[in-house]
Amino acid sequence: MSKPDYAEGYWNPFVAGIALGLVLLLTFFIMGTGLGASGAVARTAAAITHAIDPQAVEQNQYFSSFYKPGSSGVFVDWIVFEVIGAFFGGLVAVLTARRFKLSVGKGKSFPASRRLVLAFLGGIVGGIGTRFAMGCTSGQALSGGATMVVGSWVFMMTVFATAFVAAYFVRKEWE
């Protein structure tokens, strides 16, 4: 079986896993908390909404905490810098692997427009779920899993089992 075109230029998954584990360990040690991303998205949403309707944000129980008197600012938080670092780290990785190419990953029989619409809708549903769960899957899987939180392990096993079953129904779209 030959290696798919999209698999060229990736790190060895074992090396990447060890590196991610070390980053997570350092994050716990230095920051006192684990990895995640949804907090940065929430802060960005608060800043955008505050620019449009400051009163709505300042009256919201969750978002108002970003704008309390004496706070250092909505974007002055370690998680914002983590997400910025992840973006630039990914950019450096793709450039050094010579894999940078603007394209839409899709199957042969699946139009790019449908892929983009479904990705956008999936992002909205995922974002809403993230707020209901009070955190994102990266926080659940990495931080919760590393600290042996039973709910995080149950959640991730459910995600993997669901993805395994769902793959059966969409596999022909990616052939």
N, C-alpha and C positions, 0 to 999 in steps of 0.2 A: 504494500500500500504506500503510495507516494504522499509526501508532505504537502498539505494545501498551501497555495500561494500566500494566504494571509498569515500563516504560521511562521514565515521567514522573519528573522530579525528579532524574535522575542528572547527574553532571558530564559535560562533553564528554570522551570517552575520550582524546583527545590531550592535553588539559590535565591530566587525572588521571594519565596515563602520565608526563608531564614532571614533575609534582609527586612521584610515587612515585620516579622516578629521582633527583630532588634529595634526597629523604629518604634514599634508599640511599647516595648520595654523602656526605651529612653523617654518616650512621651509620658509614661506613668511616673518615671523617676524625676524628670525635669519639671513637668507641668502639674503633676499630681492627679492627672486624669487621662483617660484613653483617647483614642482617635474617633472621629466622626466628621460629619459635614453639614448636617441639617441646621446647626446653629448659625453658620455663615449665611445660608440661604435665608433663614428667618431674619437675620440682621439686614440683609440686602433688601428683602421685602419691606421691612420696617422703614428703611431709609427712603425707598421709592415712594411708599405710601405717605410718609411724612412730608415729602416734597409736594405732594398733591393735596393732602388734607391733614395738616399737623394736628388738628384737634381730635380727629378720629384715632390717631395713633396714641396721643397722650392720654386719651380716656380708656384705651384698651389695657386690660390688666396685664397681659403678657408683654406687649410691645412698649408700654410706657416705661418699663424698667430700663430700657436703653436710653431714655431721654430724661432721667431724673437729674435734678440739679447736682452738680459736682461729679457727674459721670464723665468718663474720659472720652466718650463718643461712641456712636453706634458701631463703628468699624474697628475700634481699638479693643480687640479681643483675640486671644491666641488662636481660636478656631478659624477666624478670618484669614490669618496669616498661614495657617495650615492648608487651607483650600487654595490660596494663592500659590503656596509652595508646591502643592500637588499639581496644579496647572503647569507651572514652569518646569517642574521635574519631569512631567509627561512630555512637554515640548522638547526638553533637552534629550530625553530618551528616544523620541521618534526621530529627531534630527540626527543624533549620533548613530542610530541604526540605519539611517538613510531610508526611512519608511514614510516620510511625510508626503502625503498625496491627498488632495481633496477628493473625496469620494463618499458614496453611501453604500455601506455594507448591506447586501440584499441577495436574495436568490435570483436565479435566472428568470423565473416566471413571476417575479414580484416587482412591480414598478417602484421606482425611487420615491415618487410622490406619496404613494400609499405607505411606504416604510416611514417617511418623515412625519406624516399625519399620525400614524399609530404610535410612533416614538413620542411625539408631543403629547398625545392623549395619555399614554402610559406614564409619562413624566408628571402630568397633572394628578393622575390617580395616585401615583407613588408619593408625590408631595403631600397630598391630603392625608394619606395613610401615615406618613412620617410625622405629621403634626398630631394626629390622633394617638400614635404610639409614643409621642414625646421623644423621638429620636429616629435616626436613620438605620438602614441595614448594616452600614459599615460600623456604626457604633455598637449595634447589637452583636454582630458576628465577631468583630475584632475585640472590642473592649469588654463586652459582656461575656463572650466566650473565653477570653483570657483570664477573666476573674471567676470563671466557673459558675456563672449565673445560670441556673437551670432553665429559666425562661428563654434565655438567649440560645441555648443549645436546642431546645425544643423548636424555637422559631426557625433556626437555620436548617435543622433536619427537615422541617416542613417545607421550607423554601426549596431545598434540593429535591425532595420527593415530588413536589408539585412540578418543578421544572423538568424532572425526568419523565413524568407522565405527559406533560404538555408537549415535550419534544416529539413524542410519537405523532401528535396531530399536526405539527407544523414542519416536520422533517422534509417533506417533499418541496416545500417552498425554498429550501436552502441547498438543494441538490444541483 
